[in-house]
Every structure is written in C-alpha cells, then in structure tokens.
Amino acid sequence: MDPPKVKNWDKMVHAPFKKVVKFDLICMGIGTVIGMGIGAFIATNF
C-alpha cells in the first residue's frame, strides 16, 4: 500500500551503520579543521 518513495527512504535510513559513522567522522574532521583555520585567522588578525 505504501508509495515507492517510502521504500527508498527506508533504504536510505537503514544504510549500513559503519558507513554512516565513517561519513559523520569525516564531516566532523573537516568541520574541526575549518573551525581551527577560522580561529587562527581571527586570532592573527585581531
């Protein structure tokens, strides 16, 4: 009865947990690097 969109969403939601964690850690790592860069930039300019 459910439309196909729900099934696709279901597949996305139940992606392998390890993949999701790895992706999340990479994003957090990039965010930290960018944050540190901005912090250093502000610290040196002011």
C-alpha atoms as a printed R data frame, in Angstrom:
   type eleno elety resid chain resno      x      y      z
1  ATOM     1    CA   MET     A     1  0.000  0.000  0.000
2  ATOM     2    CA   ASP     A     2  2.921  2.392  0.713
3  ATOM     3    CA   PRO     A     3  4.135  4.550 -2.175
4  ATOM     4    CA   PRO     A     4  7.593  3.635 -3.597
5  ATOM     5    CA   LYS     A     5  9.149  6.809 -2.130
6  ATOM     6    CA   VAL     A     6  8.730  5.377  1.385
7  ATOM     7    CA   LYS     A     7 10.644  2.233  0.409
8  ATOM     8    CA   ASN     A     8 13.545  4.292 -0.975
9  ATOM     9    CA   TRP     A     9 13.579  6.446  2.167
10 ATOM    10    CA   ASP     A    10 13.551  3.237  4.235
11 ATOM    11    CA   LYS     A    11 16.651  2.002  2.378
12 ATOM    12    CA   MET     A    12 18.403  5.335  2.977
13 ATOM    13    CA   VAL     A    13 17.513  5.355  6.686
14 ATOM    14    CA   HIS     A    14 18.762  1.798  7.169
15 ATOM    15    CA   ALA     A    15 22.107  2.392  5.469
16 ATOM    16    CA   PRO     A    16 24.974  0.357  6.983
17 ATOM    17    CA   PHE     A    17 25.732  1.994 10.336
18 ATOM    18    CA   LYS     A    18 29.525  1.800  9.873
19 ATOM    19    CA   LYS     A    19 29.282  3.798  6.631
20 ATOM    20    CA   VAL     A    20 27.156  6.461  8.337
21 ATOM    21    CA   VAL     A    21 29.599  6.733 11.271
22 ATOM    22    CA   LYS     A    22 32.611  6.952  8.923
23 ATOM    23    CA   PHE     A    23 30.890  9.700  6.893
24 ATOM    24    CA   ASP     A    24 29.956 11.529 10.113
25 ATOM    25    CA   LEU     A    25 33.533 11.356 11.433
26 ATOM    26    CA   ILE     A    26 34.919 12.663  8.116
27 ATOM    27    CA   CYS     A    27 32.440 15.574  8.207
28 ATOM    28    CA   MET     A    28 33.332 16.326 11.846
29 ATOM    29    CA   GLY     A    29 37.049 16.187 10.992
30 ATOM    30    CA   ILE     A    30 36.614 18.620  8.088
31 ATOM    31    CA   GLY     A    31 34.499 20.895 10.306
32 ATOM    32    CA   THR     A    32 37.182 20.882 13.027
33 ATOM    33    CA   VAL     A    33 39.925 21.736 10.518
34 ATOM    34    CA   ILE     A    34 37.851 24.587  9.050
35 ATOM    35    CA   GLY     A    35 36.968 25.823 12.553
36 ATOM    36    CA   MET     A    36 40.632 25.805 13.599
37 ATOM    37    CA   GLY     A    37 41.574 27.662 10.395
38 ATOM    38    CA   ILE     A    38 38.940 30.336 11.021
39 ATOM    39    CA   GLY     A    39 40.025 30.559 14.689
40 ATOM    40    CA   ALA     A    40 43.684 31.011 13.726
41 ATOM    41    CA   PHE     A    41 42.728 33.599 11.078
42 ATOM    42    CA   ILE     A    42 40.723 35.636 13.621
43 ATOM    43    CA   ALA     A    43 43.446 35.279 16.278
44 ATOM    44    CA   THR     A    44 46.165 36.562 13.933
45 ATOM    45    CA   ASN     A    45 44.077 39.462 12.559
46 ATOM    46    CA   PHE     A    46 42.739 40.872 15.852
